[in-house]
Amino acid sequence: MTLLAASLHAQRSEYLLEKNWKFMKGEAPEAMKPEFDDRKWETVTVPHDWAIFGPFDRSNDFLLLISRKSFSDTSFSTLRRMAILCLRN
């Protein structure tokens, strides 16, 4: 049993997925499709805080927005990353 467990563990691979994400400020529901063209999107590393690039606006304070349960259209962003998984028997 120990040999089998060691054999299964040897086949396991781990990959970090924090690099090469594509970012767009706003919503893009169609971005979940593999053929979606994201070449014009910014390439970022996650975690990524896009809010630091815009002008500061007290009315967009995150805690205030949560308490009101109201988010403006400028509060949304889309992140996307392609990953190829190889499944082995």
C-alpha positions in Angstrom: 0.0 0.0 0.0 2.9 2.4 0.8 4.4 1.8 -2.6 1.1 2.6 -4.4 0.7 5.8 -2.4 4.3 6.9 -3.3 3.7 6.1 -6.9 0.6 8.2 -7.1 2.3 11.1 -5.3 5.1 11.0 -7.8 2.7 11.7 -10.6 1.3 14.8 -9.0 2.4 18.2 -10.4 1.7 21.7 -8.9 1.8 24.9 -10.8 1.5 28.5 -9.6 -1.2 30.4 -11.5 -0.5 34.0 -10.3 1.2 35.2 -13.5 -0.1 35.9 -17.0 -3.7 36.8 -16.2 -5.5 39.1 -18.6 -7.4 42.1 -17.0 -10.1 44.4 -18.3 -12.0 47.0 -16.2 -15.7 46.3 -16.6 -17.7 43.1 -17.2 -17.1 40.7 -20.1 -19.4 37.6 -19.8 -18.2 36.3 -23.2 -14.6 36.1 -21.9 -15.3 32.6 -20.5 -15.2 31.2 -24.0 -11.8 29.8 -25.0 -11.8 31.5 -28.4 -12.4 35.0 -26.9 -9.8 37.5 -28.1 -8.1 39.2 -25.1 -5.0 40.4 -26.8 -5.8 44.1 -26.1 -6.3 43.4 -22.4 -3.6 44.3 -19.8 -1.5 41.4 -18.6 -1.3 41.3 -14.8 -0.2 39.2 -11.9 -2.8 38.3 -9.2 -3.7 39.5 -6.7 -4.2 42.7 -8.7 -5.8 45.9 -7.4 -7.0 47.8 -10.4 -8.6 50.5 -8.2 -5.3 52.2 -7.5 -5.1 53.4 -11.1 -8.3 55.4 -11.1 -9.0 58.7 -9.5 -9.9 58.5 -5.8 -13.6 58.9 -5.2 -15.0 58.7 -1.6 -18.4 57.6 -2.9 -16.7 54.4 -4.2 -15.4 53.4 -0.7 -15.6 49.6 -0.7 -16.9 49.3 2.9 -19.5 52.0 2.2 -20.6 50.2 -1.0 -20.9 46.9 0.8 -23.1 48.4 3.5 -25.4 49.9 0.9 -25.2 46.8 -1.3 -24.9 49.1 -4.3 -22.0 49.0 -6.8 -21.6 51.3 -9.7 -20.6 50.1 -13.2 -17.1 51.2 -12.4 -16.8 48.6 -9.6 -16.5 45.6 -11.8 -13.5 44.1 -13.6 -12.8 40.9 -15.5 -9.8 38.6 -15.0 -9.1 35.7 -17.4 -6.3 33.1 -17.7 -5.9 30.1 -20.0 -4.8 26.9 -18.3 -4.3 23.5 -20.0 -4.9 20.5 -17.8 -3.5 17.1 -18.6 -5.4 14.3 -17.0 -3.7 11.0 -16.4 -5.2 7.6 -15.5 
